Amino acid sequence: MQKVLFIGVNWPELTTAAGTRIMQLLQVFLQKDYQVTFASTASESQFTLNFKSLNISKAKIELNSATFDLFISDLQPDVVLFDRFIIEEQFGWRVAEQVPNAVRILDTEDLHSLRTIRHELFKKDRPFSTSLWLQSDMAKRELASIFRCDISLIISSFEMQLLQDEARIDPVLLRYVPFMVVAPTDKEIAQYPSFENRKDFICIGNGKHAPNIDAVLWLKTSIWPLIRQCLPESKVHIYGSYLSQQVLEMHKPTEGFYVQGFTEHLEDTFTHARLNLAPLRFGAGIKGKLLDSMRFGTPSVTTPIGAEGMANKLPWNGEISIDETDFATKAVALYTDERKWQEAQLNGFAILTRNYDAASLSNQFMETLVVLQNNLQLHRERNVVGSLLQHQSMQGTKYMSKWIELKNS
């Protein structure tokens, strides 16, 4: 039985898109009869996944400590998956030293450097450019991590193109693995509430994620008042775990603005709403909330950032808008037009089936992994930049970690 070790920034929570993503990857390895271990330096929360019920081992590890070397030497995994580039910086060199024949996989989740530079430019009211992204320190770190790994999982078709065309990364180092979803069956779709049996708007997102907080703020101050002018009795319900006090204080029933917090019943939340609003002004990757909209037959109104890399030239599951006036106008039109709403719903099901089919995506990923395992030495020899970055003269994170370890001893 082969072994895979996941090293996570946090313990996965199904309340977050990142946690859902990790859970999907864990399931892929479990289905292929891997012995799965998940390790993290983080503290667990009330939302942490129940590993025992999934037959997944878990391990608490230490940063900048030789105890990790002993742990991984004893485990001897065949595959190691780093959850985001920061984890690869911290543990990648130890993995390479202790289990050199293990395949090293980086799951980017989304390109964090892309999300960060967009946020910084948004705050300065400056337009995004790929040159500014490539010049950023975080982009250099993230790209270096991609080169050091045997393969990196990219969640968005937009980010795949960006890495190949702008960063000039060899496609052999990248694997497009978006969210893996089982689309609803015709029988399940038939049981979803119809247009006339749904009401209200929803806006959903984890409160720890800056783009989500900004989206709620923009919705409350600029978009929702315009929607209420046209639909005076309408309501919007804000859902999400870890919502800040700033967001909680936006609760104004007299304005039809309801801050509900964490929802334990995601399917009911979506299937009883008529429209999902996702006014995202910065960010990266694939938006889990918009995939959930498609799964549960709830059309959405979002921005180009929200829809980026998701539909892959297929018609969107609703509307895409660039400013608050247009956003509100399109939201009202979609909310009140049953024919347009039904068409948007069907578009969402088509996007899921074409772009996010769990069975085909997981099979393609595992086929890539098998080929990589069988040709690992040749693969690494051809990754010249990766080899250069493994040289001691380029391993600043390794020697910083060793210095901290010595300092703490």
C-alpha positions in Angstrom: 0.0 0.0 0.0 1.4 3.4 -1.0 1.5 6.3 1.5 0.7 9.9 1.0 1.5 12.7 3.5 -0.5 15.9 3.3 1.1 18.9 5.1 -1.4 21.7 5.7 -1.3 25.3 6.7 -4.4 24.6 8.8 -6.5 21.6 9.6 -9.1 21.4 6.9 -12.6 22.7 7.6 -15.6 22.0 5.2 -16.8 25.5 6.1 -14.1 26.9 3.8 -13.5 26.5 0.0 -9.8 25.6 0.8 -11.0 22.9 3.3 -13.4 21.5 0.7 -10.5 21.4 -1.8 -8.2 19.5 0.5 -11.0 17.1 1.3 -11.5 16.3 -2.4 -7.8 15.6 -2.8 -7.8 13.4 0.3 -10.7 11.4 -1.2 -8.8 10.9 -4.5 -6.0 9.1 -2.6 -8.3 7.2 -0.4 -10.2 5.9 -3.4 -6.9 4.6 -4.8 -6.2 2.7 -1.5 -3.4 5.0 -0.3 -2.6 5.1 3.4 -3.3 8.8 4.1 -1.7 11.0 6.8 -2.5 14.6 7.4 0.0 16.8 9.4 -0.1 20.4 10.4 1.5 22.8 12.9 -1.8 24.6 13.5 -4.3 24.2 16.3 -7.6 22.5 15.6 -10.9 24.3 15.6 -14.6 23.3 16.2 -15.0 22.9 12.5 -12.0 20.6 11.9 -12.6 17.6 9.7 -13.2 14.3 11.6 -10.2 12.3 10.3 -10.9 9.2 12.3 -14.2 8.6 10.5 -12.4 8.8 7.2 -9.6 6.4 8.2 -7.0 9.2 7.9 -4.2 9.4 10.3 -3.2 12.8 11.7 0.0 14.2 13.1 0.8 17.4 14.9 4.2 18.6 13.7 6.6 21.3 14.7 8.1 24.1 12.6 11.9 24.5 12.5 12.4 21.2 14.4 14.4 18.1 13.7 11.4 16.1 15.1 9.8 16.5 11.6 12.8 14.7 10.1 12.3 11.8 12.5 8.6 11.7 11.8 8.8 11.6 8.0 11.8 9.2 8.0 9.7 6.8 10.0 6.6 7.3 7.8 8.4 7.0 4.5 5.7 8.4 2.3 5.6 7.8 -1.5 4.0 11.1 -2.1 4.1 14.4 -0.2 1.5 17.1 -0.9 2.2 20.6 0.4 -0.9 22.7 1.0 0.2 26.1 -0.4 3.7 27.4 -1.1 4.4 28.6 2.4 4.3 25.0 3.6 6.7 23.9 0.9 9.1 26.7 1.9 9.0 25.5 5.5 9.1 21.7 5.0 10.1 21.0 1.3 13.8 20.9 1.9 13.4 18.5 4.9 11.2 16.2 2.7 13.8 16.3 -0.1 16.5 15.3 2.3 14.7 12.6 4.3 12.6 11.0 1.6 14.3 12.0 -1.7 12.3 9.5 -3.8 8.9 10.8 -2.7 7.0 12.7 -5.3 6.6 16.3 -4.1 3.3 17.9 -5.1 2.4 21.6 -4.5 -1.3 22.3 -4.2 -1.4 26.1 -4.9 -5.1 26.3 -3.8 -5.1 29.6 -5.7 -2.0 31.7 -6.6 -1.6 33.5 -3.3 0.8 36.0 -4.9 -1.9 36.9 -7.5 -4.5 37.4 -4.8 -2.1 39.5 -2.7 -1.0 41.8 -5.4 -4.5 42.3 -6.6 -5.5 43.3 -3.0 -2.6 45.7 -2.7 -3.4 47.3 -6.0 -7.1 47.5 -5.1 -6.3 49.4 -1.9 -4.2 51.8 -3.9 -6.9 52.1 -6.7 -4.3 50.9 -9.2 -5.0 48.5 -12.1 -3.5 45.0 -12.1 -0.8 44.1 -14.6 1.1 40.8 -14.9 4.4 42.7 -14.8 3.6 44.1 -11.3 2.6 40.5 -10.2 5.9 39.1 -11.5 7.9 41.8 -9.8 6.3 41.1 -6.4 8.3 39.3 -3.7 5.5 36.8 -3.1 5.3 35.9 -6.8 9.0 35.1 -6.8 8.6 32.9 -3.7 5.6 31.1 -5.1 7.1 30.5 -8.5 10.3 29.2 -6.9 8.2 26.8 -4.9 6.5 25.6 -8.1 9.9 25.0 -9.7 11.2 23.1 -6.6 8.2 20.7 -6.7 7.8 17.8 -9.1 4.3 19.0 -10.0 1.9 21.7 -9.0 -1.8 21.5 -8.9 -3.5 24.6 -10.4 -7.1 25.2 -9.7 -8.0 27.8 -12.3 -7.7 27.7 -16.1 -6.8 31.4 -16.0 -3.9 30.7 -13.6 -2.7 27.8 -15.8 -2.5 30.2 -18.7 -0.9 32.9 -16.6 1.9 30.6 -15.4 2.6 29.2 -18.8 2.4 32.4 -20.9 3.7 35.0 -18.5 5.9 33.1 -16.0 7.1 30.7 -18.8 6.7 27.6 -16.6 7.0 24.3 -18.5 3.5 22.8 -18.7 5.0 19.4 -17.5 5.4 21.0 -14.1 1.7 21.9 -13.9 -1.5 19.9 -13.6 -4.9 21.5 -14.0 -7.0 20.2 -11.1 -10.0 22.4 -10.3 -12.6 21.6 -7.7 -13.9 18.1 -8.3 -17.7 18.0 -8.1 -20.4 15.4 -8.6 -23.1 17.2 -10.6 -26.7 16.7 -9.4 -28.7 14.0 -11.2 -31.9 14.8 -13.0 -33.9 13.3 -10.1 -32.1 15.6 -7.6 -32.6 18.6 -9.8 -36.3 17.8 -10.1 -36.6 18.0 -6.3 -35.0 21.4 -6.0 -37.5 24.2 -5.3 -38.7 26.0 -8.4 -38.3 29.7 -9.2 -41.6 30.6 -7.7 -40.9 28.6 -4.5 -37.6 30.4 -3.9 -37.2 33.9 -2.4 -34.6 36.3 -1.3 -30.9 36.9 -2.1 -27.9 35.3 -0.3 -24.2 36.3 -0.1 -21.9 33.7 1.5 -18.2 33.6 2.4 -15.7 32.9 5.1 -15.0 35.9 7.2 -11.3 35.3 7.4 -11.0 35.9 3.6 -10.4 39.6 2.8 -12.2 39.5 -0.6 -15.4 38.2 1.1 -15.4 41.0 3.7 -14.9 43.6 1.0 -17.7 42.0 -1.0 -20.2 42.3 1.9 -19.1 45.9 2.5 -19.6 46.9 -1.1 -22.9 45.1 -1.2 -24.2 46.8 1.9 -23.1 50.4 1.0 -23.4 50.6 -2.8 -25.3 47.6 -4.4 -28.1 46.7 -1.9 -29.6 50.2 -1.7 -30.0 50.1 -5.5 -31.7 46.7 -5.4 -34.0 47.8 -2.7 -35.1 50.8 -4.7 -36.5 48.4 -7.3 -37.5 45.6 -5.0 -38.5 47.3 -1.7 -39.6 44.1 0.1 -36.5 42.1 -0.9 -34.1 40.6 1.6 -30.5 39.5 1.5 -29.0 37.0 4.0 -25.3 37.1 4.7 -23.8 33.7 5.7 -20.3 32.6 6.7 -18.1 31.4 9.5 -15.7 33.7 11.4 -17.6 36.9 10.4 -16.0 40.0 11.9 -17.7 42.4 14.3 -17.8 44.9 11.4 -19.9 42.6 9.4 -22.1 41.5 12.3 -22.9 45.2 12.9 -24.3 45.5 9.3 -27.4 43.5 10.4 -30.3 45.8 9.6 -33.6 44.0 9.2 -35.3 47.4 8.5 -33.2 47.6 5.3 -33.7 43.9 4.4 -30.1 43.1 5.3 -29.7 40.1 7.5 -26.4 38.9 8.8 -27.0 35.2 9.7 -23.5 33.9 10.3 -22.5 30.3 9.9 -24.9 27.9 8.2 -24.9 24.2 9.0 -27.4 23.5 6.2 -25.6 24.6 3.0 -28.0 22.9 0.6 -31.1 24.3 2.2 -29.5 27.8 2.3 -28.8 27.7 -1.4 -31.9 25.8 -2.7 -34.3 28.2 -0.9 -32.7 31.3 -2.2 -33.5 32.7 -5.6 -30.2 34.4 -6.3 -26.6 34.4 -5.0 -24.7 37.6 -5.0 -20.9 37.5 -5.1 -19.6 41.1 -5.7 -15.9 40.2 -5.5 -13.5 43.0 -6.4 -10.2 41.2 -5.9 -9.0 37.6 -5.3 -7.8 34.6 -7.2 -8.6 30.9 -7.9 -12.0 29.3 -8.2 -14.8 30.5 -5.9 -16.4 27.7 -4.0 -19.5 29.7 -3.3 -20.2 30.0 -7.0 -19.7 26.3 -7.6 -22.2 25.7 -4.8 -24.6 28.0 -6.6 -24.3 25.8 -9.6 -24.7 22.5 -7.7 -27.9 23.7 -6.0 -29.4 25.3 -9.0 -29.1 28.9 -7.7 -28.1 31.5 -10.4 -25.5 34.0 -9.3 -24.5 37.6 -10.1 -20.8 38.2 -9.7 -17.8 40.2 -11.2 -15.2 39.3 -13.7 -12.9 38.4 -10.7 -15.6 36.1 -9.3 -16.2 34.2 -12.6 -12.5 34.2 -13.6 -11.3 30.8 -14.9 -14.6 29.0 -14.1 -16.9 28.7 -17.1 -14.1 28.2 -19.7 -16.1 29.8 -22.6 -19.5 28.3 -21.6 -22.4 30.7 -20.8 -22.3 31.9 -17.2 -24.7 30.7 -14.4 -26.3 34.1 -14.2 -24.7 37.5 -14.8 -21.3 39.1 -14.7 -21.0 42.8 -13.9 -18.3 45.4 -13.5 -19.9 48.2 -11.4 -22.6 48.6 -8.7 -25.3 50.1 -10.9 -24.9 47.4 -13.5 -24.7 44.8 -10.8 -27.9 45.9 -9.2 -29.7 46.2 -12.5 -28.7 42.7 -13.6 -29.6 41.2 -10.2 -33.1 42.7 -10.2 -33.7 41.5 -13.8 -32.5 37.9 -13.0 -34.5 37.9 -9.8 -37.7 38.8 -11.5 -37.4 37.1 -14.9 -38.3 33.4 -14.6 -37.3 32.4 -18.1 -33.9 34.1 -17.8 -33.5 32.5 -14.3 -34.2 29.0 -15.6 -31.7 29.5 -18.4 -29.0 30.6 -16.0 -29.7 27.5 -13.8 -29.2 25.2 -16.8 -26.0 27.0 -17.6 -24.7 26.2 -14.2 -25.4 22.5 -14.5 -23.7 22.5 -17.9 -20.6 24.1 -16.5 -20.4 21.6 -13.7 -20.7 18.6 -16.0 -18.2 19.9 -18.6 -15.5 21.5 -16.3 -15.7 19.9 -12.8 -16.6 16.3 -13.2 -15.1 14.5 -10.2 -14.6 11.1 -11.7 -12.7 12.2 -14.9 -10.6 14.9 -13.1 -9.5 12.5 -10.3 -8.6 9.8 -12.9 -6.6 12.2 -15.0 -4.7 13.4 -11.9 -3.9 9.9 -10.7 -2.8 8.9 -14.3 -0.4 11.9 -14.3 0.9 10.8 -10.8 1.6 7.2 -12.0 3.6 8.4 -15.0 5.5 10.8 -12.8 6.4 8.1 -10.3 7.6 5.9 -13.1 9.8 8.6 -14.6 10.8 10.7 -11.6 14.5 10.8 -12.1 14.2 11.9 -15.8 11.5 14.4 -14.8 13.8 16.1 -12.3 16.8 16.1 -14.6 14.7 18.1 -17.1 13.6 20.6 -14.5 16.8 22.6 -14.6 15.5 25.6 -12.7 14.2 23.3 -10.0 17.6 21.7 -9.7 19.3 25.1 -9.4 16.9 26.1 -6.6 17.8 23.0 -4.7 21.5 24.0 -4.6 22.7 25.2 -1.2 23.5 28.7 -2.5 19.7 29.1 -3.2 18.3 27.6 0.0 17.8 30.6 2.2 14.7 29.2 3.8 16.5 26.0 4.8 19.4 27.8 6.5 17.0 30.3 8.2 15.1 27.3 9.6 18.3 25.6 10.8 19.3 28.8 12.5 16.0 29.1 14.3 16.2 25.4 15.3 19.6 26.0 16.8 18.5 29.2 18.5 15.6 27.3 20.1 17.6 24.4 21.3 
